[in-house]
Amino acid sequence: MKSEMRVAVVVLAAGSGSRFGHVTNKVWLPLSGRRIISRSIANAARSFRGCRTILVISPDDSELARATLEREVSNITVEIVLGGATRHDSEYRALQYLAPQIEAEEINVVLIHDGARPLATSSLFKKIAEAAHRHGGALPAIRVSAKEMDIQSNEVVVRVQTPQAFSAQELLTAYRQAFIDNFHGTDTAACMEKYFPDIHTMAVSGEVANVKITYPQDLAIAEHVLEKRRYKD
C-alpha cells in the first residue's frame, strides 16, 4: 500500500528573456493584471494541501521576486532558492535545498514546473503528482501530428510539457549522481531516464492551453485563454 502523498513543487524562473526579445526574464512580465510567475505559482500551490512551494530565481531578480510575492501571492508561503547557470543546475539546487526533508521522507513526490507556463490547471498538477506517486514518474504530453511537424512518419510524436513529477528520493539521487558525472539533462525526465531507467515515466494527457511563454505571440495566446476561462482569483 502506498504511503500518503507528500508533495513539493519547484517552479523554475531563473532563465533569461533572450528569445522573448526582452531585457528581463519573461516570467516577470504582466499577464491579465498579474505577473506570469504569480499565476504559475498560484496554480501549482493551490493544487495540493500543505505542499512546499519553491521558487528558483536568478540572483539578479531577488528584490523583484520578493516584492512580487509579497504583492501578488502573499497568501502562499513561497521559499526562494537561487538558481544556477542552466535549467539542470537550478533543479539540482532546489533538490539540494529540499534534501533534508526528502531524506526524512517528509516529501515523497517532487514536481518541477516551468515558471513560464502560467496556464497549467490544478487538475493537471494533481494528475501528474498522483501518477508519479503510483508509478515513480509522470509528465504531461500532447500528441503532435506528422503534418504539424512537416514530416512523413507513422511514428507517434509527442510534445512534452511541465509539470514533471518523480519519486523524491530517486530524483535527488539522480541529480546528485549527475553532478558527480557532470551530466546535464535537457529536462527532468532525461536525468531520471539516465540514472533510473527501470522507473517507468507515465505519459499523462497534457493540456493544449498549457503554453510556455517563449515568444511575444505566446503572451497574446495566454491572454486569450484567460479571457475565455474568465479567470478569477
N, C-alpha and C positions, 0 to 999 in steps of 0.2 A: 504494500500500500504506500502510495506516495505521501511524503510529508506535506504540510501546508506550504503553499507558495509564498515566498518572502522576496519581494521584488526591489531592485534598484534600477532606476532609469538614468542613463548617461546621455545628455544632449550635447552634441558636438557643435561648437561655434567658434573654433579657433582659426578658421580659414581666412582667405582674403577675398576681396571683391573684384579681382582682376578680370575674370571672364564676364562679370556683370558690367564692367566698364565704369566702376565706381571707386572712389578713393578709399572708402571704408568697407568693411565686411558687410555683405548684403543682408545678413541677419538683423542688422540694426536699422534697416530701412522700415518705414511705416507701411502697414497693410491694414486698411479699413480702420484707422484710428488707433492701432496698437502696433508696436514693432513686431516684425516677423518672429523673432526669437521668443517673445512673450506668448504668442499663440502656440508655438511649438511646445514650450514648457507647460503651459496650461493644459493642453490636450494630453500630454504624457502624464502629468502628475495626478490629474483628476480621474485617471483610468484605474487607479489602484488605491486602496485604503492603506495609509501608513507606509507608503513606499519612500525610499530615499531618492531624492532628485538631485543629480549632479550636473552642473553646467560647466563645460570645458571651454575656456576662452583664451584668446591671445593676451599676454601680459599688457599690451598696449591698450586693451579695451577694459581694463579693470574698473576704472572710475565710471565709465559709461554703463558697464554691466550692473554695478551696484545701484546706480541711480535708476536704471530701468527696472530692476527687480523691485526696488522699493516703491516705485510709482505705479507699475503695471501688474505685478503679481505678488503683492505684499501678503496675500492670504496663503501663499505657498512657501514652505521652507525649502530654499534652494542653496545648495552648497557649491561654492566655486572652486574649480581646480584650474590651474594654469596649464595650457596645452603645450605641445611640442612643435617641432618643425613640420611634421607630417600628420596626416589623419591617424596613422598607426601609432605614432608616438603619443598623440593625445589620448587615444584609447588606453594605451598602456599606463599612462599617468593616472587616469581615472580609476583603473583597476587596482593599481598600487595603493591609491588613496582608500579604496574600499576593502583592501586585503584583510585587515583585522576582522571585519565583520563577516567577510566571506569565509575565512578560515575558522571562525567561531560558529559557522552555519547559521548566522543571523540573516544572511542573504543567500538565497539559493538559485535565483534567476536574475540575470543582468540583461537589460535591453539597451542597445546602442541605437541612437536616433540622430539623424541629421537635423541640426537646428534650422536648416533652410527648407524643411518640409513642414510647413505650418498647418497643413490641411489633413494630416493623418487623424482619423477619428479614434475615439476611445474604444470603439468596438474592435478596430484593428489592433490596437495595443493589447487589448485583453486576449484576442485570439492568438496573437503571436506568443505572448507570455505563457498562456496555457499549453500551447503546442510544445514549446520549449521545455516546460516543466514535465510534460509526459514523455517526450522523445529525446531531449538533450539539446535540441536546437531547432530554430524555426525562423523563416524570413518570408516577407510578402513578395509575390511575383505576379507580373502581368504578362499574359501571353502576347507575343508580337507576331503579326502575320509576315510571311515572306515578302508580300507586296509592300508592306510598310518599310521593311528593311531593304527593299530594292534588290532582292537576291532570288535565285531559283533554288529552292531546297524544300525537301519534305520533312526536315527535322523541326522539332518544336523549339522555338526560340522564345526566351522569356526576358523581361526586363525586371531586374531585382530592385526592390525599394528598401527603405527602413521604416519602422524599427526592425532590427535583427536581434534575436534573443537566444541565449545559451545558458546551460548549466553553469552557475557561477564559479565553482571550484575548477572545473575543466577549462573554462575560459581564462581564468587567472593563470593557471599552469601553462596554457598555450602561449600566452603573451610573455610570461617570464622566460620560457624557452626561446621564443622568437627574439627576445632581447639578447640572449646569450649568442644566438646564431646570426644576429644581425639580419633577421628576416623581416621584411615589411610587406604585409598583405595588402591587396587592393581594397579589401573591406574586411569586416569582422569574420564573415564566413570563410574567407580564404585562409585566414590564420588557423581557424578551428579545423578546417579540412586538412591542413598540413600536419597538425600535431595530434589530432584525434579523428583519423579517417573512419573509425568504426562508429562514430556518432552520426546518426542519420539526421541531417538537417531537413526538416519538413518544409515544403513549399506551401504556403497558405495564400489563398487568393488575395491579391493586393487590391488597391483602390485606384481607379483611373484618376480621381481627383487629387490623389496624393502626389502632387507635382513637387519637384525640387526647384526652388527659385535659383536659377543659374543665369538666365538672361533677362533683359528688361521685359520681354513679352510674357515671361512666366509670371511676373508680378501682375500683369493685366489679367491673365487667366485666373490667378488666385483671387483677385478682386471679384471677378465674375462668379466664381464658385461660392464665395462667401455671400455674395448678393443673393444667389439662388437659394442658399441654405437659410438666408435671413438670420445670419449668425448673431446670437445674443449671448452676452457674458453675464 
